[in-house]
Every structure is written in C-alpha cells, then in structure tokens.
Amino acid sequence: MTRAKYRCRRGLAAGLIGLTCALLAAFAVGAPLHGIALHGQLKYGPDFRHFDYVNPDAPKGGEARFAAIGSFDTFNPFNIKGQAAAGIGQLFETLLTGSADEPFSEYGLIAESVEVAADRGSVTFTLRSQAKFHDGGPITADDVLFSFQTLKAKGSPFYRFYYANVAKAEKLGERQVKFTFGSGENRELPLIMGQMPVLSLNYWRDREFDATTLEPPVGSGPYRIERFEPGRFVVYRRDGNYWGKDLPINRGLYNFERVRYDYYRDVTVALEAFKAGAYDLRVENVAKQWVTGYDFPALARGLVKKETFPNQMPSGMQGFVFNLRRPLFQDPKVRQALAYAFDFEWSNRNLFHGQYVRTRSYFDNSELAARGLPSPEELAVLEPLRKELPPEVFTTEYQPPVANDDAQLRANFQKALQLLRDAGWIFRDRKLVNAKTGEPFRFELLIDDPTWERIGLPFARNLERLGIEMSVRTVDSAQYENRVRDFDFDMVVNVWGQSLSPGNEQREFWSSAAADQPGSRNLAGLKNPAIDRLVDQVIAAPDRASLVTRTRALDRALQWNFLVIPHFHIPYTRIALWDKFGYPSVTPLQGVQLNAWWIDPDKDAALAGRGRTSGER
C-alpha cells in the first residue's frame, strides 16, 4: 500500500449527526465533499480545525534523529530498483490523506474536494489552487495524470494491482481530474486514487523514472532533503514555505525542524548507538532487548524512557513463509507437518520473556479474524467455492500446534511424521528422504537480520529431530532484497500488515496474477482460484458487515492453505526514547503517530544540561 489505511472510533457526537446526514445525502448524488469514507460516516465535518489526536499548538523546531539499517542508493521510492532512503516519503504528497482514528476515511490534501459517482463508478478530484511543488510550480491535472500513468507503467508492481480496475483517466480542467472505473464492484477505488502520490511532470519528463537516482527529487511535501551521504545518513529539513502547513489535516503535524536518519550495519550496532546518544528514538521489535537490553546508566538517571502505546489494529501475519514455487513445499501435508516443529511456547518462555501472543489469524487483534466455525453468512460466501477449498475450512477452527511441555512436543513430532509419511517421505539412515527419489529433505531459511537466528536456529534443531536439514543463511540487505524480489528463496520471514479495511492490496498479497510478478508481495506463490474469488468479494463488499464476513471467509481459506508457520504479535508498540519529546495524550486506533510528536525545548535543554552524550554527526 502507498500509505497505511487508517482506523477509527465508531459513531459521532450527537451534535454532528445532522451534519453527517447532510453529508451522506450529498455523497449519494455526487456533490463535492471535503472527504470520503469507505463505509459509514466521516468523523470530521467540513469545518473541522484539526484531528483529535494531535496537539494543534505543538512547538516547531529541533532535530529528531532516527536509525536505519543497511544502506540506501536511491531517492526514488516508487520503483523496485535500489534501496530507497529512509524517510523519503516525507517529500511527497497525495490527493487525499487518511485520519488515524477512523477505519478508512480520507480528507482533501492536494485535492480540495472529491466527487464520487452514486454508483462509485468514478471519482473526480478538484485540486487546491495553492498546491505547489518545491520548485514553486503549481500542481495541475497534468501532474496527476502523469503520476497515474507513470506509476502504473514503471512503478513498483503493487501500483499495477492497485490501479488495475481504473478504465480511464481524464483531465476535465487545469485543476480537475476524473478517474472512471471498469466493471465490477470496487468501493475502495475512490479512496485508493486519493492515496496516489502526485509527482512533478516538469521534473520527471527528462529523467528515467525506472532507474535509481541520488539527485534530490522535486516533491510537494512538508520536508526537503538538506544533505546526505550515500549509505551513511540523510537529513530532511522542514520546508518553511510548505504550501499545506495551515490546512486542518496538517495542523499539529510535522513539528521537527530537521529529521535525520543514520544508517547502521545491523540492529545490534544500532542499539549500542542509541545507548551512546547517537540518535533519539527507536521502536523496539525484539522482546529480549526490551526486557534486558536497556539496562544502562541513562535509563537509570531518567534521561531515557521506555513507553508502550496501545493500538487496535489487526496484527497482520508474521511467520516463516513457504515458497510454493519450490516442489518441496507444494504438498500442503508437508507444510502442515513442518508447523508441528515450531515450538512457540518454548520460544516465548526462553526468548521473549512471555511478552507475545501466538498469531493464528491473518487479521488477529480485530473483528476481522475468523473465530470458531463459519457463521451462516460466511458459509453463504464459502459454499460456492467448496470444491476448491480444503474441507477443514467448513468443519474445523484453525489453531496452530501447541506444545506446553515435552510430552506435547513429542506428540507434535509424531503428527508431523505421519503427515510426512502420507506425503511420501520416509526415514533412511536417520535422514528424511523422498520415498521415490531418495532425495533428502533439505532447505534454506533466508534472513537479513541476525535477530531471526534466535528464532530460526531452535526451529532448525527441532526439524533435525524429524530428519530434516534446514540451514539458516543471513545475507546483507541488498542481496536479500534482490533474492526476495525474484522469489529466489525456500523460506523467509515475512510480515503482511493489515488494516481495519482490507481491500485491493489483498490482490498483491494472495492473487494468482501476483504470484508470477517479480517484486509482488505474494511471496508464498499462492495460486488458487477460490482465493482469487474471495479477494474480489472483499474488495466489492458494499458495507461494513459484509466486509467483516467476507474477510473472515478469506482468513479461513488462507489459514487452511498452510502458507506460513505463524509467529506471534503484541497489541502495542514499544518505544525507547531520549526524554526530549512531547507527544499528544490521545493515541488513536492506529497507534502512536510519530509525525504528531514534537521536541520539547525545556526537556531538550535539560538533557544537554544533564550531560547527555551525543554520537558524531
């Protein structure tokens, strides 16, 4: 997805109900609106002053320093070539922007208004007259059309999937563009077109869009590139002439005067740099580090804080991903069997300090997750596809294997061996081999972060007890990116993030068409016409209730295809920070919003006065 889909609180204050009804009536006849929602009501009316989860009076100024891992070699984040610089998205704006406290609603950014046809068969955007690029040139309909055509033809593969149902794009005036959609229901498309980044035709007309570049591009966003050193750091500076700084959607956001990203070889080095004061804030994804890795003087002295921020987002799916393009993993019994060798309970006790919950759904931590047996409404969706789906979809709630003690683990190994025998594998000389060819069961787990070795190596030891050899190979980020892009792997660790309003991005995750498209996120290589149909039905859901039902049906089908060995999740974000920041008291459904934070001048001065060390800059 080009941007995260944003989450919401339900309902409106009583005083806004009349306004909402008026907006919905206008929406039905295609009148210009200040925003649109996928289902239901907009939270914010046309005269709103700022989002509820920001501090509209937040002070501007100061420098926020972050870490990035690996390297970068391009400032073009829109194609699949090279490693884009961290934070580069701050240079570019979209037609609409989402709020973080609604399921999926967007409000005018470059576009001052949006008109959606009553049948949602088209959307028209009218651009703001004050919207301009960093070079001072106005943003026009020609730029919007160029962006659409270029992203679809030369951008990353997901743009082609995202825009696949756009039948026509046309200029209605200097500041007005209309997108007409093809046949079939796709309620999300008006909002997807609102997410489209708008690029400068004047800048790109004489440049190769599908190449890497370290020439700072012309954007239209709140920040510009101030300085950089390839592969080492990049510094962005807030644009004092940013055309959109006074819009209600931006009030209280983009408060840092400078944003700096320094690159480190790996996460271990990056953590030590944080403790030395070389950068200011890190989102901690490693449970052991969160519990044991921050025992250093600055934390004890109160110079560094550890905070958790809850969210109500679907956790998505993280796990060991099978590449079904490999003959070794094409039998679902084999994939099911290997899941019995992953001992989550042992890992949670010994590696994660009991912090995690086992993931079982592609939409855990939300109402979208399939639970129990299919409801009558889900069965109505699934029954026409029964012949193409595993029978367990209809009869059994999916649960990943559990091993609370050694006896359960031994029982899991027995189940795994039976499944492997059923799939044509036998023991020979203490190795698992193919009964027909004699080939040993051997594969590679490819990773680019040594952190995953702590999880992969115990899994490999358990597989060894089944006669299976799994090697764990750690490569640099560039090699990893290239191999994953070309699907040149047996197994990887991947995370499919999800939103409260799943839609067109599911095509890139699971569709048969995406399986053969290099760079797509269908890493498993899934090709199943029933899944294709379920994805189409999710996209076409006419209301929230049907979206929930159809997503649960899709969830069941994915679970019983054994595409991954599920890992774990937490319903909050862990952040360690040097105590120089202020942040809003409200955390929206999407979770913490770092672009709403600010540098507190008093805290910043106090840190300096208390002898905070600082890395070389």
N, C-alpha and C positions, 0 to 999 in steps of 0.2 A: 504494500500500500504506500501511496505517496505521503500520506500523513496518517497518524493514528485516528481511528474513529472514536468519537468522544462519547462519554457516558452521562447519565442524567438522574436527577431526582424526579420523582413522579408528582404530577399534579401541579397546580398553580395556586397562588394566594387567591382568596375569594375576590379581591378587588380586580384581578386580572381576567376573570372568567369571561366577562362581557367582551373585553378586548380580544381574547383568544377566539371566541365565536366569530367575531367580525373578521379576524384574520383568516380563519378557516373558510368562511364564505367567500372571501376574496380569492383565496387559493383555488377554490373549486372552479372559478371562471377564468383563472389565468392572469389575474391582476398582478402588477409589480409588487413584490414583497421585499422586506429587508432581510429575510432569511427563510429557510425551509427545513422541515423535519422529515425523516424517513417515515415514521409512523406517529400519529398523535399530534400533540401540541408543541409549539415553541414555548420555551420558558420565558424568554426575554422579548418584550414588546419593542416596537419601532423606536421608542424614545428612551430606551434603557441607557444608563450612563456608564456602566462597566459591569463585568462579570462579578458574581458574588464571591469568587474565590481569589480575588486579588485585593491588594491594598492600593487604592487609586492615588494615594498620597505618598507612595513609596519614594524615597530619595533616589536620585540618579547619581551615578558616579562609581568610582572604584574599579578594581580589576578582580575578576573571578578566574581562577586557574584550575584547569582540569587535566586529567591524564588520558592518553590514548595508547593503545598497544600496537606494536608493529611499525608501520611506516605509511607514507602516502606519496602518491606520484601524480595526482590529478586534482583539479578543481572543478571537474565536470562530474557531478554525482548521478547523471541521468542515463549513462550508458553502462555497459558491463565491462568496459576496459579499465584496467588500473585500480588503484586503491584511492578512493576519494578522501579528501582531508576531513577530519572530524569537525563538526560544526558548520560545514559549508552550506547546509540548508538555510542558515540564517540570512543568506544573501538574497533569497528568492521568495516571492510572494505568490499566492494563489488567488483565484477568483473569489472564493469564499473561505471562511475559516471556521473551525468547529469550536464548540464550547466543551469544557471538560466535565460538566455536570448534567449532561443530557445523553440519552442513548446514542443518538446520531442526528444532530442538528447542526446546521451551518448558517453563518451570518455573513453579510457582504463585507469583502475586503477590497480587492481591486474592483469588484463589481459593487455598484451602489444599490442595485436591485436585481431581482431574479424573477422571471415569469415562467411558470410551469404549466403546460397544457393540461386541461382537465383529465385527459386520459394518460397523462405523464408520457406522452409520445414525443415530446420535445421540451427543450428548455432554452430560454433566451436571457442573456446577461447584458445589462447596461453598465458600462464602465464609468468609474468616477472620473470627472474632468481633471481632478488634481493628481491622479495617479501617474507617477513618472518613474523612469529608470534612474540609476545612479549617475548616468551621463547627462541628465536633465531632459532627455527626450520623453514625450508623453507615451503612455501605454495605450495602444489603439487596438481596434478589432483585427488589424493585420498581424499584430504580435500574437494575439490569441490563436488565430488560425494557423500561423506558422508553428506555434508551440504544439498544437494538437497534431499537425501533420508530421512534424519532425520527431516528436516523442514516439508516435506510433510506428514510424518507418525506421528510425535509427536509435531509439531509446532502449532501455532495458526491456526484456521480454514481457514483464508484467504489464507494461503500458498497452501492448497489443491485446492482452487478455482483458484488461480493464476497459479498453475502448472498442472492443470487438463489435458491440451492438450499436455503435454510432454509424448511422447510414449516411448522414450528410452534415457538413459544417458550412455555414454561410455567413457572410458579412451583410448585415442589414443597414449599417451606417458606420460612421467613423468610430463610434463608441458602442456599437451593439452587434452581438454575435448570437446566432441561433444554431443549436445542435438538434438534429432530428434523429430519432432512434428507429431501428429496424423492428420487425415484427416480434411478438412475444413480450411477456411482462417482464419489466426490469425496473422496479420502482426506485432502485438505488442510483440509477444512471444520472439523474439531475444533480445529485449530491457528488457523485464521482467526478462529473465535469467541473463542479465547483472546486474540487481538490486539485485541479490541474495547475502545475506551476506555469507561470507566464514568462516566457523568455523573450529577449530582445532580438527582433528580426534584424535590426540595423547592425547589431554586434555580430551575430552569427552568420550573416549572409556570405561573408568571405572567409569563414573558418570551417574546419572539419568537425562536425558535431560528434561523430562517432569515433573520435580519437581522444587520447589523453592530452591534457594541457596543464601547464603551471602558470599560464597567464591569468591573472585575476579577472574573472568574468564580470560583465556588467549585469547587475541584478536590480532588484527594486525593494529589497527588504531592509530591516532596521540596522543591519551591520554591513560593514565593508572589510575587506582584507587590508590590514595595516602593514604587516610584514610577516615574513615566513622564511624558513629554511627547509628545503625539501627533506622529508623524512624525519625531521627533528622537532619543529614546532610551527604553529601558525597562530597569529594574533589577529583578532577581529576588533574593530572599533565601532562604537555606536555612531550612526550617521546623524549628525546634528540637523541635517536638512531632510531627514526621512519624512516623506510626504504623508505617511499614515500615522504619525505619532499621536495625533489628537483624536483618532477615531475611538468610539466607545469600546470596540473589541480589543484595542491595544492599550487602553488606559490601565496603568499599573503593571504592565509587562515590559520586558527588555530594559531593565534598570541598570545593568552593569555598563560602565563606560567602555571597558575592554573585557574581552573573553579570550583566554589563552589556553591552547591545548599543547601540552608537551608529550612527546612520544617516548615510550619505554619498551624495552626488549620483551618483557613478559610481566605478568601480574605480580610476581614476587618482587621484582625490582621496583615496580610501581608502588607497591605498598611501603617499601622502605623509603622511597622518595617522599611519600605522603607524611610519614612519621618525621622525616627531616625537615618538613615545612616547605617542600618544593612546589606543592600545589595545595589547593584549599579544600577540596571535597571529593569524596569517592562513594559511589554506590557499591556496596559490598554484596557480592553474589556467592561468596564462599562461606558456608556456615562455620567451619572451623576457625577461619580468620576472624569472623565476627566475635566469636567467644574468646579466642586466645591470642589473636594477632595484634591487638591494640593495647597490650599491657606495656605502656611506655610513659615516661615522665609527663609529657604534655597532657595526656588524658588525666592523670592523677592531679595535675595542677589546675585542671578545668579549662585549659587552653583548647582542648579538643573535646567534642561532644559526639556521642553515638545516639542517633534518633531512629525511630521506626515510624513509618507513615502508612496507615492502612489504605486499602483500596477495595473496591467492589467489582473489579474487572474479572472476566474469565481468565484463568491462569494460562490458558493455551496448553499445548502439548510439548513437553521436553522429553527426549528419550533417545535410546540407541535406535537409529534408523536403518532398516534393512534396504539394500538396493535390489529391488525385484528384477532389475535388468540382468542380474547375475543368476545363472542357472542354479547355483547353490541354494538360493533363497526363494525360488519360485513356488515351492510346495508350502502351503500355509501350515501344514503339520510341523515342518521344520521350524518355521518362525515361532509358532506357538511353543514348541519344545524349548527353544533357547531362552524364552522368558522365565522358565522354571529355574534357570541357573542364576538369575539376578536376585540377590538377597537384599532387598531394600531395608528390611528390619535391622539386619546386621550393620549396614552402612549408616542408617540413621542413628543407631546407638554409638557406633565406634568412630564415625567420621563427622557426623553432622550435629552431635550433641542433642539429638532428639528434636531438632527445630522444624523438621519438614513433615508434610503430609504426602502420602502416596498419591500420585496422579493416576486416575482411572478413566477420565473423560477428556476429550479434546476441548471441552468448554467448562472444566471444573471451576468452582467458586462462582457459579452463576446459575440462573434459572434455565439456561440453555442446555445444561448437562442432562443426558439420558439417565434415568434412575428407574429401578425396578423393571417390570415388564412393560412392553409398549402399551400406551393408552389406546382406547378406540380411535382417537383422532390420528395417532401415529400409525396404527395398523391400516387406516384408510390410505395413508401415503405409501406404506411399505408393501401392501399386498400385491399391487400390480407388478412389483419387482421381485417377487418371492423366488422365482427360478434363478435369478442372477445374484442372490444374496446368500450368505451362509445361513443354514437353518437356525443356528443359535440366536440370530437377530430377533427371531419371533418367540423363542422359548426360554431364554436364559439372560439374566442380567450379567453383563461383563464385569469381572473383577480380576485384577492381576493376581498372580500367585502370592501367597503369604507364607513366611517362614519365621514364626515366633521363637522356634527353638530348633535344635539339631534334628529332632525326630521329624518335624515338619519339612525341614530341608531335605532329609533323606527321602521322604515320601515324594517331594517335588522332583528329585532326581529320577525316581522310578517312573513317574508320569512322563518325564522328558524322554527317557529311554524307550518307553513304549511308543510314544509318538514318533520317535526317530526310526524305530523298527518298522512301524507302519509305513513310513515314508521311504523305506528301502535302504536303511543304514544298519550296519552290524559291527560288532566288536571283532577286531583281529589284531593280535599282538598288542593289546592294550590301547589300540587306537580305533576310533570310529571311522569306518570306511564304507564307501558305496558298495552295496552287495553285488552289483553288476560289473562295475569297472574297477573296483579295488582302490579308487582314488580316496585319499584321506580327507576328512572334513577339516579344512583349514581356511582361515580368512583373516582379514586385517581390519582393525578399528583405527580409522584415520582421525587425528585430532590436531589442533593448532594451539592448544592451551595446556600446559603441563598439569593444570588443576584437574583435568579429566583423568589423568593417570591414576589418581587416588580412587576413582570410581571404576575405571576400566580394568585395572590390574586385579582386584579381588574378583571381578566378574570373570576374567580370564582364568583365574585359578579354579573357580567353580566349573567352568566349561572343561577344563583339563580333566576333572573327575568324570566327565562324560566321554572322554576320549577325543575331545575337540581342541584344536590348536587355534587360539586367537592371539595374534600379535597386536601390540599397541604401538602405533607409529606416530610420533609427534613431528610435524613439519612446520616450517615458517608460514606466516600468514599469507604471503603471496602465493606460495605453492599450494597451500590448502585451498585458497580461493579459486585458483585455476582448476584444480582437480575436481572440486565440488561443482563448479560451473559446468564442467564437461561430464559430470556423473561418473568420474573415474575413481570409484571407491567401492568397497564392500559394505562397510558400515561406518556411519558418522554419528556424532551427537548433534541434534538439531532442536531448535525451538520454533514452533509455529505459534506466534502470538495471535490472540483472538480478541474481538471486540464484542460489545453487547448487541451489535447489529451486523452479524456476518452477512456477506453478500458476494460481490463479484470477485473478491480476492480468493474465494474458495476455488475458483476455476484454476488459478495458478498453483494452488496447493495440491489439488486432487484430480484434475480433469485428465482424460486420455490425451487431449491435444497438448497439454503442458508436459506430459511425460517425455516427449521427444524434443522439447525445446530447450537447448542449452541455456543455462542461466535461470531457468524457472525454479520455483520452489516446490515442485513435485519431485522431491529428492528420492522418494521411495520408488518412483517409476510406476505408480499405480495406473492401470488401465482397466476400468470396469464400467460398462455402460449404465449399470444401476446407480453407481456413484455419480456419474455424469448427470443422470436424470435428477437425482436428489439435490445436487448442487444447483441445477436450473430451477428447481422448485423453491429452494431457499431464496434465490435471487428474485423470484417472482412473487414472494409472499406479499399479499395485499394488506396485511395488518399485523400488529404485534403478536396476537395469539397464534396466527398461522405461522409466523416466523419462528416462534418458540417450538411449535410442534414439528415443523419441517427440519429445524436444526437438530432437535433431539433424534429424529429419524436418521439424519445424516451421521450423527455421532455414533449411533448403534452400528451402522454399517461400517464405519471406519474402525471402530473397536474390534469387531469380529473379523476384520481382514488382517489383523496382526501385522500392521505396517511398522510398528515400533515396539520396543520394550519400554513401557512408561517409566519415567523417573519420579519426580517429586516437585512440590511447589510450596510457597508460603503466600498468605493473603496480605502481605505488607512489603514495603520497600525499606531496606536497611541503608542508612546513610551515615557516614562518618565525616565530620566537618571541623575545620578550624573555626573557632567561635567568632566569626566576623560578619555573619549573615543575619538578616532579618527575613522572616517569611510569614505569609498570611496565617491566621488562626484557623481558617477553613481549609480542609483537604477535600476536594471534590471526588466524585465516584471514580474517576480515572486514576486517582492517586496524586502524589506530590507533583507540583508543577514548578520546575526549576526556573522557568522563564518568568515566574512571578516573584522570585526572590530578589533581594537587594543587599548591597553592602551597607551595614550599619556603621556610620562614621565613628561613633563612640566605641563600639566593640573593636573596630579595626585599629583605632588609636591605642586602645587598652592592650591589644595583642602585641603591638610594637613596643609598648612601654614595659611589658612583662617579659621581654627578651625572646620573642618567638624567633627561631632560626628561619632562614629562607634559602632555598636552593638557588643556584646560579640561574640568572635569567638573561 
